């Protein structure tokens, strides 16, 4: 199992909403158009193929970046959740930050 960050910039509001709904069913939202996908490469390929069918490649941009399996992960800035609350849908290493 690996983790990837998937981000997109979709020009048309209808396409944007469709892509967002597809991504919500396959990955964890970090921001509106940034998602964390944790799974197999085959699952990632299926996710990206689903999104690819919805976008206009001349106007839209979808990017996918693998995260290092043992890399440093840190959040900087305002906490998303109150202190002591951990969202278990994210990898455990993300929930234990100060």
MARROGU-83904 format. One line per field, with one value per residue: residue in three letters; residue number from 1; x, y, z of N, C-alpha, C, CB in turn. Coordinates in nm, 4 decimals. Glycine has a CB too. Layout:
BEGIN
residu ALA/...
num NUM/...
n.east X/...
n.north Y/...
n.up Z/...
ca.east X/...
ca.north Y/...
ca.up Z/...
c.east X/...
c.north Y/...
c.up Z/...
cb.east X/...
cb.north Y/...
cb.up Z/...
//
This chain:
BEGIN
residu UNK/UNK/UNK/UNK/UNK/UNK/UNK/UNK/UNK/UNK/UNK/UNK/UNK/UNK/UNK/UNK/UNK/UNK/UNK/UNK/UNK/UNK/UNK/UNK/UNK/UNK/UNK/UNK/UNK/UNK/UNK/UNK/UNK/UNK/UNK/UNK/UNK/UNK/UNK/UNK/UNK/UNK/UNK/UNK/UNK/UNK/UNK/UNK/UNK/UNK/UNK/UNK/UNK/UNK/UNK/UNK/UNK/UNK/UNK/UNK/UNK/UNK/UNK/UNK/UNK/UNK/UNK/UNK/UNK/UNK/UNK/UNK/UNK/UNK/UNK/UNK/UNK/UNK/UNK/UNK/UNK/UNK/UNK/UNK/UNK/UNK/UNK/UNK/UNK/UNK/UNK/UNK/UNK/UNK/UNK/UNK/UNK/UNK
num 1/2/3/4/5/6/7/8/9/10/11/12/13/14/15/16/17/18/19/20/21/22/23/24/25/26/27/28/29/30/31/32/33/34/35/36/37/38/39/40/41/42/43/44/45/46/47/48/49/50/51/52/53/54/55/56/57/58/59/60/61/62/63/64/65/66/67/68/69/70/71/72/73/74/75/76/77/78/79/80/81/82/83/84/85/86/87/88/89/90/91/92/93/94/95/96/97/98
n.east 0.0849/0.0560/0.0917/-0.0429/-0.0528/-0.3089/-0.3962/-0.6030/-0.6983/-0.9675/-1.1345/-1.4071/-1.7099/-1.9099/-1.7710/-1.5757/-1.7266/-1.8115/-1.5662/-1.4809/-1.6776/-1.6245/-1.3645/-1.4115/-1.5212/-1.3056/-1.0748/-0.9167/-1.0210/-0.8085/-0.7866/-1.0168/-0.9544/-0.7456/-0.6312/-0.5708/-0.4639/-0.4636/-0.3516/-0.3387/-0.1326/-0.2826/-0.5402/-0.5030/-0.4569/-0.7128/-0.8632/-0.7497/-0.8093/-1.0869/-1.1196/-0.9900/-1.1676/-1.3550/-1.2491/-1.1372/-0.8643/-0.7374/-0.7989/-0.7977/-0.6192/-0.4625/-0.2812/-0.0541/0.1244/0.3621/0.3999/0.6794/0.7456/0.8611/0.9007/0.9401/0.6654/0.4687/0.2604/0.2073/0.1059/-0.2314/-0.4202/-0.6286/-0.8193/-0.9491/-0.7223/-0.6174/-0.8052/-0.8201/-0.8266/-0.9137/-0.9194/-0.7005/-0.3517/-0.1903/0.0471/0.0027/-0.1858/-0.0716/0.0552/0.2086
n.north -0.1178/0.2195/0.5810/0.8664/1.2037/1.3752/1.6269/1.8745/2.1044/2.2282/2.3758/2.4198/2.4631/2.2553/2.0226/2.0314/1.9831/1.7214/1.5809/1.6233/1.4796/1.2178/1.1858/1.2054/0.9577/0.7918/0.8786/1.0628/1.3822/1.6635/1.9353/2.1351/2.0656/1.8921/1.5755/1.2844/0.9782/0.6498/0.3371/0.0698/0.0551/-0.0249/0.0466/0.3222/0.3772/0.3138/0.5126/0.7481/0.7036/0.7199/0.9893/1.1026/1.0507/1.2457/1.5002/1.7870/1.7718/1.9842/2.2087/2.1517/2.0347/1.7655/1.6268/1.3931/1.2845/1.0722/0.9854/0.9575/0.6411/0.6207/0.8770/1.2137/1.3680/1.6450/1.8922/2.2342/2.5329/2.6458/2.4197/2.1646/2.0226/2.0327/2.0319/1.7131/1.5703/1.3322/1.2534/0.9583/0.8645/0.9455/0.8631/0.7149/0.8431/1.1069/1.1982/1.2392/1.4801/1.7723
n.up 0.0000/-0.0854/-0.0701/-0.2290/-0.3415/-0.4923/-0.7079/-0.8615/-1.1219/-1.2533/-1.5145/-1.5867/-1.4084/-1.3909/-1.4720/-1.2746/-1.0384/-1.0930/-1.1067/-0.8445/-0.6971/-0.7859/-0.6871/-0.4101/-0.3584/-0.3756/-0.2491/0.0246/0.1150/0.1352/0.0878/-0.1085/-0.3802/-0.3511/-0.2750/-0.0721/-0.1637/-0.0665/-0.1297/-0.3682/-0.6667/-0.8856/-0.8029/-0.7886/-1.0596/-1.1608/-1.0337/-1.1446/-1.4136/-1.4061/-1.3421/-1.5601/-1.7663/-1.7287/-1.7566/-1.9523/-2.1362/-2.2606/-2.1173/-1.8480/-1.5552/-1.4018/-1.1424/-0.9973/-0.7216/-0.5811/-0.2380/-0.0211/0.1230/0.3751/0.4412/0.5727/0.7214/0.7803/0.9271/0.8806/1.0268/1.1022/1.2944/1.1651/1.3043/1.6441/1.9301/2.0404/1.8990/1.6504/1.3125/1.1867/0.9270/0.7911/0.7380/1.0208/1.1005/1.0336/1.2111/1.4604/1.5223/1.6620
ca.east 0.0000/0.1306/0.0118/-0.0203/-0.1299/-0.3695/-0.4530/-0.6575/-0.7472/-1.0656/-1.1828/-1.5528/-1.7723/-1.9780/-1.6664/-1.5136/-1.8130/-1.8087/-1.4362/-1.4796/-1.7593/-1.5508/-1.2516/-1.4627/-1.5477/-1.1838/-0.9606/-0.9480/-0.9959/-0.7207/-0.8461/-1.1216/-0.9035/-0.6262/-0.6744/-0.4739/-0.5050/-0.3843/-0.3957/-0.2496/-0.1131/-0.3983/-0.6487/-0.4692/-0.4821/-0.8577/-0.9046/-0.7073/-0.8854/-1.2214/-1.1085/-0.9508/-1.2868/-1.4403/-1.1838/-1.0968/-0.7181/-0.6903/-0.8291/-0.7884/-0.4900/-0.4668/-0.1449/-0.0462/0.2606/0.3792/0.4637/0.7768/0.6883/0.9154/0.9408/0.8964/0.5361/0.4415/0.1645/0.2497/-0.0064/-0.3471/-0.4666/-0.7581/-0.9082/-0.9065/-0.6192/-0.6652/-0.8951/-0.7439/-0.9096/-0.8545/-0.9157/-0.5660/-0.2500/-0.1644/0.1583/-0.0472/-0.2738/0.0011/0.1407/0.1876
ca.north 0.0000/0.3457/0.7025/0.9666/1.3275/1.4040/1.7609/1.9071/2.2372/2.2040/2.5081/2.4281/2.4265/2.1250/1.9189/2.0391/1.9121/1.5773/1.5284/1.6247/1.3673/1.0932/1.1791/1.1796/0.8141/0.7132/0.9314/1.1488/1.5223/1.7439/2.0645/2.1056/1.9991/1.8144/1.4529/1.1827/0.8440/0.5421/0.2114/0.0029/0.1249/-0.0563/0.1325/0.4579/0.3827/0.3181/0.6454/0.8464/0.6796/0.7743/1.1351/1.1345/1.0450/1.3612/1.6294/1.8325/1.7845/2.1122/2.3168/2.1052/1.9788/1.6701/1.5834/1.2904/1.2761/0.9694/1.0244/0.8566/0.5486/0.6467/1.0168/1.3075/1.4297/1.7433/1.9976/2.3652/2.6270/2.6225/2.2818/2.1413/1.9740/2.0751/1.9507/1.5869/1.5031/1.2772/1.1992/0.8272/0.8331/0.9763/0.7738/0.7397/0.9372/1.2429/1.2362/1.2516/1.5959/1.8724
ca.up 0.0000/-0.0963/-0.0617/-0.3328/-0.3367/-0.6218/-0.7140/-0.9928/-1.1537/-1.3586/-1.5543/-1.5959/-1.2805/-1.3965/-1.4698/-1.1421/-0.9429/-1.1246/-1.0638/-0.6973/-0.6491/-0.8127/-0.5935/-0.2750/-0.3465/-0.3913/-0.1739/0.1384/0.0819/0.2200/0.0527/-0.2065/-0.5003/-0.3140/-0.2097/-0.0348/-0.2038/-0.0063/-0.1877/-0.4630/-0.7940/-0.9709/-0.7568/-0.8307/-1.2040/-1.1788/-0.9895/-1.2442/-1.5371/-1.3834/-1.3511/-1.6973/-1.8507/-1.6992/-1.7780/-2.0853/-2.1206/-2.3151/-2.0231/-1.7092/-1.5135/-1.2902/-1.1100/-0.8942/-0.6699/-0.4782/-0.1128/0.0213/0.2211/0.5080/0.4381/0.6758/0.6944/0.8848/0.8968/0.9277/1.0264/1.1878/1.2996/1.1041/1.4100/1.7781/1.9960/2.0967/1.8049/1.5383/1.2065/1.1606/0.7842/0.7434/0.7939/1.1627/1.1184/1.0154/1.3213/1.5863/1.5125/1.7677
c.east 0.0891/0.0345/0.0545/-0.1032/-0.1783/-0.4312/-0.5036/-0.7003/-0.8369/-1.1368/-1.3347/-1.6177/-1.8442/-1.8771/-1.6003/-1.5959/-1.8124/-1.6781/-1.4321/-1.5601/-1.6878/-1.4375/-1.2982/-1.4894/-1.4213/-1.0671/-1.0095/-0.9196/-0.9054/-0.7651/-0.9481/-1.0678/-0.7724/-0.6729/-0.5549/-0.5322/-0.4100/-0.4373/-0.2917/-0.2338/-0.2280/-0.5181/-0.6270/-0.4972/-0.6323/-0.9123/-0.8721/-0.7783/-1.0275/-1.2211/-1.0768/-1.0704/-1.3745/-1.3800/-1.1664/-0.9467/-0.6609/-0.7071/-0.8030/-0.6525/-0.5114/-0.3250/-0.1484/0.0997/0.2695/0.4446/0.5657/0.7170/0.7388/0.9610/0.8850/0.7640/0.5037/0.3383/0.2178/0.1279/-0.1169/-0.3917/-0.6053/-0.8613/-0.8593/-0.8020/-0.6832/-0.7606/-0.8128/-0.8400/-0.8478/-0.8579/-0.7794/-0.4678/-0.2177/-0.0545/0.1131/-0.1270/-0.2007/0.0938/0.1079/0.1213
c.north 0.1235/0.4614/0.7992/1.0896/1.3540/1.5431/1.7894/2.0524/2.2197/2.3355/2.5222/2.3833/2.2912/2.0111/1.9144/1.9626/1.7615/1.5134/1.5208/1.5068/1.2338/1.0772/1.1509/1.0311/0.7296/0.7574/1.0230/1.2935/1.5894/1.8898/2.0329/2.0283/1.9248/1.6936/1.3651/1.0479/0.7448/0.4104/0.1544/0.0874/0.0965/0.0301/0.2771/0.4744/0.3920/0.4557/0.7495/0.8273/0.7340/0.9258/1.1764/1.1362/1.1690/1.4954/1.6615/1.8568/1.9138/2.2259/2.2801/2.0408/1.8885/1.6217/1.4854/1.2747/1.1658/1.0292/0.9173/0.7683/0.5749/0.7916/1.0978/1.3702/1.5217/1.8422/2.1270/2.4564/2.5840/2.4770/2.2711/2.1019/2.0248/1.9806/1.8258/1.5107/1.4604/1.2149/1.0690/0.7867/0.8636/0.8758/0.8126/0.8421/1.0813/1.2902/1.2661/1.3718/1.6961/1.9948
c.up 0.0000/-0.0829/-0.1716/-0.3011/-0.4787/-0.6132/-0.8535/-1.0000/-1.2756/-1.3888/-1.5496/-1.4647/-1.2816/-1.3922/-1.3329/-1.0396/-0.9671/-1.0776/-0.9109/-0.6412/-0.6699/-0.7114/-0.4508/-0.2519/-0.3465/-0.3038/-0.0613/0.1022/0.1845/0.2088/-0.0564/-0.3271/-0.4759/-0.2319/-0.1754/-0.0743/-0.1395/-0.0619/-0.2807/-0.5883/-0.8903/-0.9324/-0.7967/-0.9800/-1.2327/-1.1418/-1.0962/-1.3775/-1.5240/-1.3972/-1.4944/-1.7916/-1.8345/-1.7391/-1.9264/-2.0774/-2.1780/-2.2142/-1.8779/-1.6817/-1.3933/-1.2686/-0.9939/-0.8524/-0.5652/-0.3536/-0.0761/0.1302/0.3621/0.5202/0.5543/0.6330/0.8102/0.8365/0.9558/0.9219/1.1202/1.1792/1.2373/1.2090/1.5450/1.8368/2.0568/2.0068/1.6844/1.4387/1.1599/1.0140/0.7232/0.8008/0.9378/1.1850/1.1029/1.1356/1.4508/1.5855/1.6235/1.7128
cb.east -0.0964/0.2077/0.0257/-0.0557/-0.0443/-0.4768/-0.3498/-0.7751/-0.6290/-1.1678/-1.1351/-1.6043/-1.8699/-2.0643/-1.5601/-1.4976/-1.9562/-1.8264/-1.3197/-1.5369/-1.8953/-1.4941/-1.1721/-1.5908/-1.6370/-1.1417/-0.8638/-0.8671/-1.1272/-0.5696/-0.7360/-1.1868/-0.8841/-0.5221/-0.7724/-0.4401/-0.5061/-0.3917/-0.5259/-0.3032/0.0205/-0.4351/-0.6633/-0.3208/-0.4220/-0.9259/-0.8363/-0.5575/-0.8893/-1.2735/-0.9998/-0.8475/-1.3676/-1.4715/-1.0484/-1.1759/-0.6499/-0.7658/-0.9720/-0.9013/-0.3879/-0.5653/-0.0548/-0.1050/0.3049/0.4640/0.3583/0.9066/0.7194/1.0320/0.8976/1.0042/0.4241/0.5697/0.0221/0.3692/-0.0618/-0.4623/-0.4686/-0.7477/-0.9156/-1.0272/-0.5453/-0.7319/-1.0145/-0.6399/-0.9246/-0.9248/-1.0239/-0.5251/-0.1222/-0.1276/0.2693/-0.1326/-0.3726/0.0804/0.1264/0.3189
cb.north 0.0001/0.3545/0.7684/0.9109/1.4487/1.2956/1.8660/1.8166/2.3401/2.0927/2.5392/2.3421/2.5328/2.1142/1.9450/2.1855/1.9650/1.5548/1.6175/1.7588/1.3656/1.0922/1.3098/1.2593/0.7694/0.7175/1.0084/1.1072/1.5981/1.7270/2.1719/2.2349/2.1005/1.9028/1.3767/1.1881/0.8282/0.5450/0.2299/-0.1372/0.0839/-0.2065/0.1224/0.4899/0.2587/0.2092/0.6819/0.8384/0.5286/0.7342/1.1880/1.0346/0.9204/1.3637/1.6312/1.9634/1.6678/2.1459/2.3583/2.0052/2.0916/1.5493/1.7047/1.1547/1.4114/0.8518/1.0437/0.9236/0.4058/0.5517/1.0785/1.4173/1.3227/1.8161/1.9639/2.4222/2.6420/2.7160/2.2303/2.0334/1.8188/2.0833/2.0332/1.6128/1.5963/1.1726/1.2994/0.7236/0.9109/1.1203/0.7770/0.6109/0.9074/1.2511/1.1282/1.1253/1.6610/1.9106
cb.up 0.1223/-0.2307/0.0777/-0.4735/-0.2801/-0.6613/-0.6721/-1.0255/-1.1802/-1.3169/-1.6926/-1.7132/-1.2413/-1.5240/-1.5799/-1.0983/-0.9515/-1.2766/-1.1175/-0.6437/-0.7210/-0.9582/-0.5970/-0.2511/-0.4586/-0.5323/-0.2682/0.2632/0.0717/0.1788/0.0040/-0.2534/-0.6104/-0.2321/-0.2987/0.1184/-0.3595/0.1521/-0.2613/-0.4992/-0.8577/-0.9601/-0.6066/-0.7993/-1.2740/-1.0942/-0.8564/-1.2646/-1.5703/-1.2441/-1.2545/-1.7469/-1.8183/-1.5537/-1.7090/-2.1309/-2.1866/-2.4443/-2.0381/-1.6785/-1.4797/-1.3186/-1.0756/-0.9449/-0.6099/-0.5322/0.0014/0.0719/0.1822/0.5380/0.3090/0.7012/0.6741/0.9268/0.9528/0.8420/0.8868/1.1490/1.4449/0.9971/1.4096/1.8717/2.1059/2.2264/1.7620/1.5871/1.0891/1.2415/0.7104/0.7817/0.7080/1.2318/1.0187/0.8907/1.3453/1.6140/1.3749/1.8338
//
